[in-house]
Amino acid sequence: MRRVTSPYAQDGFRVGFDWGPVGADVVAGAIVAVVDVLSFTTTVTVATDLGIDVYPYRWRDESAVAYAKQYDAVLAVGRSAAGPGDVSLSPATIRQARGIKRLVLPSPNGSTIAQQLSDSGSTVIAVSLRNRQAAADWVNERRAEDPELKVVAIAAGERWKDGSLRPAVEDLWGAGGFLSALGREGMSPEARAAAAAYEDVASALPSVLHECAGGRELTQYGFPQDVAIAAEVDSSNSVPVLEAGRMTAST
């Protein structure tokens, strides 16, 4: 009997794109790029630039304290809960920190998706605007060895108050920037649309990142520096890869 595949799986294309944890389950890929520009994957790239290993973890899970102790890691707190010297989801706090080697970094979207995919058999990488070109170069090296390798970008998105997915344009741009750098060959229509969205605003960055809803939200809450760091397009050569529960910069 012929196997009927989901129409949402983007089968037959080597490069795909989808949204959130459900999309991550539906669109399987040998390499999955998780994109959460404001701010999980941006914070991960800042950390790995500094040689810090990052352990993704579920948001508001009380077991995170014990998990951090297990790995002798610092547990990041929420932005609003951070005091002087604390490390949070804010990438600015990572840049100010000293002496950290391992960091447990919960977040409601990107971190949760990364941990969800940890046992999927896929190679999971963290992608932001900061490392979109480096990540694409890293992936293309592997595609040169295996032209049939499937790559999927998952835009994490945000959440409305009712818990439903709020597609966040900054994640669309981050995913699209990565996909655009991969090249158009083998892209699904969804991936082509994401790449086109990035190309439409590339010359207007970083101003559009400050002007979008996510950028305005962080600025309103007193974190404009986080938006500025997220807008450092192509400033990072780190490609954080999830292995054994931690994200470490690939060599």
Buried (B, 14 or more C-beta within 10 A) or exposed (E): EEEEEEEEBBEEBBBBBBBBBEBBBBBBBBBBBBBBBBBBBBBBBBBBBBEBBBBBBBBEEEEBEEBBEEBEBBBBBBBEEBEEEBBBBBBBBBBEBEEBEBBBBBBBBBBBBBBBBBEEEBBBBBBBBBBBBBBBBBBBEEBEEEEEBBBBBBBBBBBEEEEEBBEBBBBBBBBBBBBBBBEEEBBBEBBBBBBEBBBEBBEEBBEBBBEBEBBEBBBEEEBBBBBBBBBBBEBBBBBBBBEEBBBBBBE
